[in-house]
Each structure stands twice: as C-alpha cells, then as structure tokens.
Amino acid sequence: MNKQITYNIIFYCLIFLLSSCKKKEVNTNFSEGFVIEGKIASLPAESMAILTYQQHDESIADTCVVKNGKFVFKEKTVHPSEATITMRHGQSFPEENWKTDRFNFFIDNSAIKISSVDSIKNANMQGSILTDQSISITKDVRPLTDRIIFLQNKMSNKSMEEKIIIYDSIKVYVDSIKKVAHKFIIEHPNSYVALKRFLRHELPKNFDPEVAEKDFNKFNEMLKKTPTGKVIANRIAIAKKTSVGKKALDFDQTDIKGNPFTLSSVKGKYVLLDFWASWCKPCRAENPYVIQAYHKFKEKNFEIVAVSLDASHEAWKLAIEEDGLPWIHVSDLKGWKNEVAVKYDVQSVPTNYLINPEGVIIGKNLRGNNLTNKLDEIFKRDD
C-alpha cells in the first residue's frame, strides 16, 4: 500500500478569498522568467485562473482574474516544476471544479501559450518543451497502462490461481513500461520530465543503489539540485546504508505497552524487522506467513520486531489482537512519518529486513513462503 498525497483545498480557498490578480514588478524577459498567456473562448463572466507549482520546498499559488477569456501569469522559476492551472467559475468554488476544470503541465523559464474553446481541461499548449516531452512519453506508455488497468479489473471474483496468472501478465506490462521509461531517461539527461520518470520507475522496492546512482549522475547539476533531485539522492543514500550486507540502522521507539525499545537490544538473534500497519490489507494478508515462521523458529534464536505505521493506538492494538501477533511491536504513531520508516526510506508496506546476530542485513522483502524458506536455509546451515 503506497503513500498518497492530497491537495489541501482549504489552503487554496483562503487564497481565493484574499487575492485577485497580483500586482507586482515582473521581469518580462522570457530568458529570465516564464510568461503563461491563456485564452479560453467560452467562460462564465466571473472566472479566475489559479496557477500552482513548487519551488524548492515551498508551494506557490498565484491567481489572476480572467478578462474577456484571457489571463497572463508572469514570474521566474528557480528550477523546472510540475504546475497546474485550475479555473474558478463564479463566486463559489465547488470541489468538482478541482476534479474537472484543471490543466497539468510543466514550467520552466519560457513563453507558454494556452488556448481552448471551452474549458482549461481541454486546452492546447505551445512553447513548453517539457510538456511536449511529458505528452510523448505518456503516449508511449498509455497502451501498456491501459492493458494493466484492463487486467486489474478482471481480478475481481477470481480464484487465487487465476489471480496469480493475471498478476504475472500484469508484471510483464509493468516491466515493459520500465523499459520504455528507462530508454526515455537515458536519452534525455537534461530533462526535468526524465528526472520525474526516474523517481517513478528507477527506484522500485528493491532497487540497486549502485546502478541507480550511476544513472542518476548522468543528469545535469541543476536537475540534481531540484526538490525531485534531492529526493532521489536521499533515497539512493539510504538504500546504500540499508542494502544486504550493511549493518542495520539502530533505532529507539516505544512498544505497544509504552516501554522504550531499541533494535540493538535484540542483537545476537536473527531478527525480522517488519514494517506494517493495521489499515494495510496486504500486510494483514501476509501475517499468517509471518506467524508460521515465528512459531517454527522462535526457539532457534529468532525474533520479530514489527514497526507499525499506524496513527491510532487503538487500531494498532486491535489488529495485533485480531491477527494474533505475539512478537515485539513498536510505533511512534506518526503514520507515514514514523521515524524508523523514514530512516529506512519505507515507501510501501509491507516491507521487511532480515538481520543476522551480528546486526547485518541478510535479506529484504521476504514475502509468503520465502521467509520460512530463507530461515530453513539459515538454521540448517547453522546446525
């Protein structure tokens, strides 16, 4: 189950109440800033265009009253960014406008023209090389993503055997998307669109940090310093620290009874460090396999430390009781911001690490019977 980011609608509503088209000194030299000129033929008399984009760690929102179907935004961006123009029609701003009348694109310091006969969602754009690149790569992968969606829709009411067959077919299309994306990334080392695709496709759950770092270093320095570039660099750095063969990162957290716990306190044992949450259906489906391994090897110097990404103590405790999980449970109840999860760059759950008695990581993401098989191999060797 992956992280999800949502828009803070209340934040933007406050902006709409407090602002109209900003009056400020703007550099109109296209080489030193961007100019977005919009023309939409048929709009309600009272309409407002809202431009939102990211600069470093700050979310920027600019607004402009639409006059005679026209609007202009002039500003300077310190780095390329994804952007959105949303139209506000009339005095009210119903939530559905966020879902329907909006246009996503990329900006850098260039001149961009946007035009449409009726609404922003149906707009055409000229002058944005980055957006052209995004449209191109999206067009290349669209048939593959459509096929994946088709197969996913077929999985309901199927037997487990049938679901496995469909899943294997989906994996083929996912791998094909990665190949198309990789080709685009290698061919566009100076493109912010390629950098975004790198983050999406080149850093899967078990990515090789050495390979990723080699490919990441092909991007220019300006792109590496963008927020996206910094996220990629940080993920690679953490992956290098948490790879198989590296010492597990120690941590302190509170257990389910409120007592302090440190990972180093179980050094000398084989430890499964398991990231999960009560709300995570795949985690709950995985628990029977973990229980099986625990009962089979708990007398052979094996322990489990489960780190929960829950925010509710009640939900966390109830899930432990319902699933019958008798091992060590810790959490700081910060959800995805759990300090241990951040330290290990956990992007989805379930995620796990198998650690040997010396504190060295010897396995990652052992799912299903793979965990028991790995432990069988270890303890047969040690006997």
N, C-alpha and C positions, 0 to 999 in steps of 0.2 A: 504494500500500500504506500503510495508516493506522497510526497509533500504537495500541498496545493496552496496557491497564492490567490487571494481575492482582493478586489478593489474596495477601498473604503469610501462608500458612496456619501456618507455624512460629511466627510472632509471636503469633497468636491461641492456638495450643496452649499456649504459655508462660503466657498469661493464664489459661487454664483451670486449669492446674496450680497457680497461685499464688493464685487468688482464688475467692471464692464471692460471695454477695450482699453488696455493700459496705455497711458501717455508717458513716454519716456524717450530719452535720447537713444537712438538706434543707429548702429553702423550699417549703412545700406550697401556697402561694398560687398558683392557676392563672395569674393575670395576670403573675406574676413567674417562672414556670418551667413545665416540662411535666410531666405525670403520665401515664404509659402503664400502663393496667391490662389485663392479659391473662388470659383464661380459656379453657383448652382441655380439653375433656371427657375425652378418652381419650389419656393419655400414659403411657409407662413410668414406674415408680416413681421412678427416678433420672433426672431431666431437669434441664437448666439452660438458661435463656434468655440469649442474648448479644446485647446492643444495640451496634451500631457506627454512628458518624456522624462528621462532620467539623466542626471548629471552627477557623476561620482555616486555618493550615497544619498543624494537629495532628489526627491520627486518634484518636478517643476510643472506647474499648471498655469496656463495663460489663457485669457478669454478675450473674445472680440465680437462686438455686435455686428451681425450681418446686415448690410445695407444694399438694397437692390440685388440681392443674391450674391453679393461679393464680400469677401473678407481677406485680410492680409495679416500674416504674422511675420515679424522681423526680429531676429535675435541672433546670438552667437552661441554655438555649442563647442565645448572644450573637447568633446570626443563624440564619435557616432553613437546613435542611440535608436532603439525602437521608440516609435511615437504613435499616438492615437489622436485623431480629431473626432470629437463627439458633438452632435448638434443638439442644442436645447431649443425646443419649439414652444413658443408662448411662455406664460409666466410659470406654469407648472413644469416639473421635470420628472415624469413618471419613470419608474425603474425600467420599463420595457424599452425606453429610448436607449439605455445603456446596452441592451441586447441587440438592438436592430439598427439604429442610425449612427453608425460609427465606422471609422476607416483606419485600419492599421497600416503603418508603413515605416520606413527607416529615414532618419535625417542625418545629414552632415552639413557642412557649411557650403550649401549650393542653392541654386534657384530652382524652386519646385512649383509647378502649376497643377492645380487640381480642378477638374471640371465634371459636372454631372447635369443631367436633365431634370432630376427629381430629388435625389437624396444623397447624402455623403457616402452611404454604404455602397452605392452603385457608381462611385466616382472613378474616373480615369486619371492617371498621373503621368506627368512628363518631367524630366530633369533629375530624377533620383536614380542614380546607377545602382545604389544599394537595394532599392525596392525592386528594380528590374532583375537583379540577381536573385532576390528572395522569391520572386514570381517564377523565375526559371527553375530553381531547384525544387520548389513546391510542385511545379508542373511535372517534373521528372519523377518525383516520388508519389504523386497522387494516385496513379493506378495501383501501386503497391499498398498504400494505406487504405484505399477503398476495398481492396481484397481482404485485408486484415479485419476491417470492420464487418464485412460480409461473413467471414468465418466466425468472428466473435459472436455475432447474432445467432449463429447456428448452434452454439454450445448449450443453450437452454434446453432443459428436458432431455439431455443426452446422458447415456451411461458413462461411467468413469473411463471405460475402454475407448468409447467414441470420442470423449473429450481429449484424451491423450493423443489420438490420431489428429484431431483438429489442431491441437496445440503444436504438434510437430510441423504441421503445414504452416501455421502462423509464424513459427520460428524461421522457416525458410524465407518468408517475405520480410521479416524483420532484418535478417542478415543481408538481404538484397538492398534494403533501404540504407543500411550501414555502408555497404559498398558504394552506392551512388553518392551518399553524403561524403564519404572519405575522398572520393575522386574530386568532388567539388572543392573540398577543403584544401587538398594538395594543390589544385590549380588556381586557388585564389588566396595566397598568403597575406595579401594586403586588404582583405575584405572583412568588414565587421560582421557581415552575414555569415561568412565562413567560420568566424570565431564563435558565433552563436550556435552554429551547427556542430562545431567541435564540442562545445559544452553538452549539447543534447545527445550526440551519437558516439563520441570517442571516449567517454568516461562512464562505461556501464558498471555494474555492481562489482565485478572482479577485474577491472582494467589493470593492465600492466603499466605502472607509473614510469618505468624507464622508456617504454615505447611512446607513451603519451607525452612525456617531457621532450623527447626528440622531435616529435611532430609539432608540439606547441611552440618550440623555439624557432620554427620556420616563419611564424608571424612577426610582423614588424614591432618595434618597441612601443609605438603609440598604442597599438591594439592591446599589447600586453598590460599596459597601464590603465586600461578602461576597467570599470567595475567587473565586467564579464571576464576580462583577462585576469584580474586579481582573484576572482572566484576559482578559475581554472588552476592558477598557480598554487593556491591554497589547497585545493583538493589533491593535486599531484603531490604536494609536500606531505600531506597527512598520509596518503596512500603509501608513500615511500617509508614512512615510520611504522605503518601497520601492515606491511607485507609479510607473507610467510617467510620465516627466518629472522624476523625482527623481534625485539623484546616487546612484550605487551605493555601499553601505557598504563601506569598505575593511576588509581583514582580513589577519591573518598566520596561516599554517598550514604544516605540513610536507608536502613532496611524497613520492611513492612511494619515492624514493631516500634520504629522510631529510634533504633540504636545505630550508632555510627559503624560504617563498614569500609574497609579498604581492600582492594584487589590483592595487594601484597600479603594480606593475612591468610590467603589460601595458597600461597606459593609452596611448592613441594608436592602439589597434586596436579593431576590432569584436570583442567578447568574448561568448561564450555561457557564462554561469555555470550549470552543470548539477549539480543535487543528485540523487544516485542511491545505489544500494547493490548489492552482489553478490547479496544474497538477494531482491532486488526483481524479480519476474518481469516486471511492466510496464516497468521500466527496461531490462531486458535485451532485451525485445521492441522497445523504442524505439531501441536503439543502432544498428541498421542505417541508420535515417533520419539519425541524427546523423553517422555515418561518411560517408554520402553527401554531406551538407552540408559536412563538414570537407574532404574531398578536392576538392570543387568550388570552394571559396572560400579555401583555406588560402594561396594565392598572392596573394590580394587583401586582405591586411591583416586576416585573420580568425583568431581563436584560440578555443580552448575550454578552460575551466578546470572540471574535474569535482571536486565535493566529495562524498566518499563518507561515508555514514552507517554504514559497517562498524565492527565492533569487533575483527575479526580481520585482521591484516596479510596472512596467507597467503591467506585467502578473497578479499580485496580484490585482491591481486596476480594471483591465478589468474584472476579474472573479467576483468581488463584484458587478460591474455594470450589467454584463450579468445575474447573478443569482438573482439580486435584494435583497441584504442583508443589511438591514437598521440599523444594530446594531453596537456596538463598534468593531473596527478592529485594531489589533496591530501586529507588527513584528519588528525584527531587521535585516530581510533579510539575515539571515545566513543559510538558508535551514535547514538540519537536526541538525545543530549545534546551532539552536535558543536557547538562554539561558534559556528561560522559558520551552521549550520542554526538554532540558537536566535536568533541575531542577525537572521536573515531570517524568523523565525517559520515555518519549514518544517513543515507539518502532514502532508504526504504526499509520497511520491516516486513517479515523477519530478516534479521542479519545476525550472523554468529561468527565467533572466532574460537578455535580450539587451541588451548595453551598447554604446553608441557610443564613438568615440575620445575624446570629451570626458568619458567616465565617467558618462554619463547613461543611465538605463534607458529603452529604447525599445520593449521587448516583453516579454511574460511568458507562460510556459507554451505555447511554440510546439511543438506535437506533430506527428508524422508529417511529411507534406509541407509543412505550414505553415511550418516553419523554412526550408527551401530556398526556398519562395515568397517569404518575407519578405526573405531575403538577396538573391534575384534582384532584387527591387524596389529594395533599397538600392543595390546596385552598378550597376544600370542607370542609376539616378538620378545616382550619383556619377561615372559615366564621362563 
